[in-house]
Amino acid sequence: MFNKEEAQKIKREFWITFAHEYPRKWLLYNTRIKDFSFKFHVDNNKAMVSLDIEPKDEEHRKIYFEKIESLKDILKEEYIYDVIFERNYQLDNGKIISRIWVEIENISINNKSTWHKVFEFFDKNMTFLEQFFYEYGDYIKDLEINT
């Protein structure tokens, strides 16, 4: 078990190593949709790539999620077959968001021997999510077009 300082050092080293091995500009928060972002997550059990939809306006969250959900078959068939959709995903802080994600288990940020597997997972799946968004982003962004 690591103390807090050691855990922070490992986490920092993980992200620096990832950025060094995959030096590209990820879309992440630059979607041009408020509170609509792509995220990387890794802990001591799993790694995840997600699209988090969290506008304060509940109706906007619902519309964005339903638009992507209407493209679910395309996303699964052409990009990420094991993607998970959850309209009402509860974060650790209790906040409810909509999340579309893919994850792998049995990895640990504290185990450097799993890092390469996580990096490849991140690169492959975030690239697919970004490609999907670039292809269908205009439709997703336009709140006037209903599903």
Secondary structure by P-SEA (a helix, b strand, c coil): cccaaaaaaaaaaaaaaaaaacccccccccccccccccccccccccccccbbbbbccaaaaaaaaaaaaaaaaaaaaccccbbbbbccccccccbbbbbbbccccccccccccaaaaaaaaaaaaaaaaaaaaaacccccccccccc
